[in-house]
Amino acid sequence: MTAKPTDSAAERVVIGKITSVYGIKGWVKIHSYTEPMENFLSYTDCQIQRGGLWQPISFEEGKRHGKGLVARIAGVDDRDLAAQYCKCEVAIAADALPALAEDEFYWHQLEGLRVYTQNDKGEELLLGKVSHLLETGANDVLVVRKCAGSIDREERLIPYLPGQFITDIDIANGLLRVDWDPEF
């Protein structure tokens, strides 16, 4: 692939990762972070980071294979070339994602938010920041880690259940409020 590397300041969202080669004709296995996983194949204008720079990548064809996806990288026609793309994350511009309803959020929008709760006196306490989310099957879980000013030294796992434990999400101000016992 002879595309010019780019490093624009546009916000990128990682939608999957090339995990290994598949066959001998330039196909790779992909772990998709999209839901459903096949949505990965519908995105164009993808990029990967190699050598510290973001560069375009496109897939000529792809399909579901077992529990994941396989795809053929455009311009790559052998296993050795395909192997050079293994372990690369695939990203798209954030504005390429479909719009969501007002009360829905993408995981990347929640990552980095400061998480607050109240103690029994009604005082607001900073628990930490959302590091990432886990998909557990029953419901998603916020992984909250300590940050400057937080009361925690350890990691907290808080179920992502709006209306039950999640009381307010304020993306503009970078915060998320939870109904969570600070002693738990």
N, C-alpha and C positions, 0 to 999 in steps of 0.2 A: 504494500500500500504506500503510495507516494504523496500523502497529503501533508500540507504544511502545518506544523504544530502551532497551536494557539494557546494563549493564556489570558483570555479576557476576564473581566471582573464580574461577568454575569453569574448569578447564583446558580449552582448546579445541584441536582438531586441524583444520588446514586440509585439506579433502578435494578442493578444486578451485578454479577461478577462472573467473569470467564474463569472456569475452574480447571478444565483440562482439555486435552485434544480428544476428538472423536473420529475414529477412522483415519484414512490416509489422504483425504482430498480437501483439506483445509477447514473441516468442520470442528467446532468446539462445543463443549458442554457449558451451559450457563445456569447459574443459580439466580433465579429471578426474585426480586423483592417486591414485584407488583402483585396486585390481587385483582383478578385471577392472574396466575403466572404468565399466561399466554399474552397478556397485555404488553409485556416486554417487547414482543415481536412487532407491535404496531407503531412503536416510536421510531422516528427518523431523526436525523441530526444528533446522533449519539456521539459521545466523546469518551476517550479513555485517557488515563494519565500514565505517561511513560517518560522517563528521563526528567521528571519534574515539570513537564509541560503537558497541557491538555491538547489532544489531537483528535480529529474526526475519525470515526469508524462507522462503517455501514455493514449491514448483513444482507446478503443477496437472497437468502431463504432461511427458514427455520421451522421447527415443529416441536411438539411435545414429545418427549422420549422418557419413559419411565416416570420417575418423580420429578423430573426437571425438563429442561429444554436443550435442544441442540440447534446450532445455526452455522451457516457458512459465511465466513468473513469475505466481503467483496475484495477481489484481487489476490486472495490467498488460495492457493490450490494444492498445497502439500502440508503434510503433518509437521515438518520441521518449522515452516513459517508460522503455522498456527500455534505452535508451542511458545512462540515469542509473546503471545497475547495472554497466556495463562497467568492467573492471579491478578489480572487487571480488572478494576471496577469500571462499570459502564454507567455513564451519567448523561443526563439531558438537562436542558435549561429548565429552571423551575417554572417558568411561564408556559412551558409546553404541557404541563399537567392539566387535566380537565378541572374546570371549576367545581367546587363543592358547595353544598348547602351551607347556609350561614352558621349552623351549629356543628359542622363537620370540619375535621382538620386532618392534614397529612402528618405522618409521624415526624418528618423533618421540621415541621412548624412547632412541634412541642419540645423538641430537643433544645436544651439550653435555657428553657424557661425556669425562673426562680419559683420554688414551690413553698407556699405559705399555708399554715394552719393556725388555729387559735387554741390557746390553753383554756383552762376552766375559768379564768378571770376575764376572758375576752380579749387578751393581748395577742397580737399577731406575731407568730414565730416563723422564722425562715428555716425550713428543713434542709434545703439544698437546691440543687439544679437537676433538671431532667437530663440524665446522661444519654439514655436510649430507651427503647421500649422492647418488650418481649411479647411474642405471640405464644399464648399458652393453650389455645383451643377454646377454653371456657370464656376468657376475656383477655384483652391485652393488659400488660402490666407496665407501669412507669418505673424505671430504675432511677432513683434519686440519690445523688452523691453529694457529699459535703462540698461547700464552697465558702468563700470569704463571708463571714458573718453568720453562717448557719450554726444551728445548735447541734448538729450531728457530726460525728466523726466516722461513722459507718454508713454503709449503703442501706437504703430503704427500698422495699418493693411495695408499691401502692397500686391496687387494681384500678385500671382505667375504666371507671363506671360513672359517666356523667349523670348527675342527679342523685347518685348515691354517695360516692366518695369525692368526686370532682364537682366542686361548686361553682367555679368561675375560671374561664380561660380568657386571658387578655393578651393576645399576641402583640398588639401595639406597644404595650408597656412591659412585655417580657415576663409576665407572671401567670401563675396558675395557683388557684386556691383549692385546698382540699379539706374535707371533714375527716380528719385523721388524728387520733390520739398521739400527741407528741412523745408520750412515754412508751408507745408500742413500737 
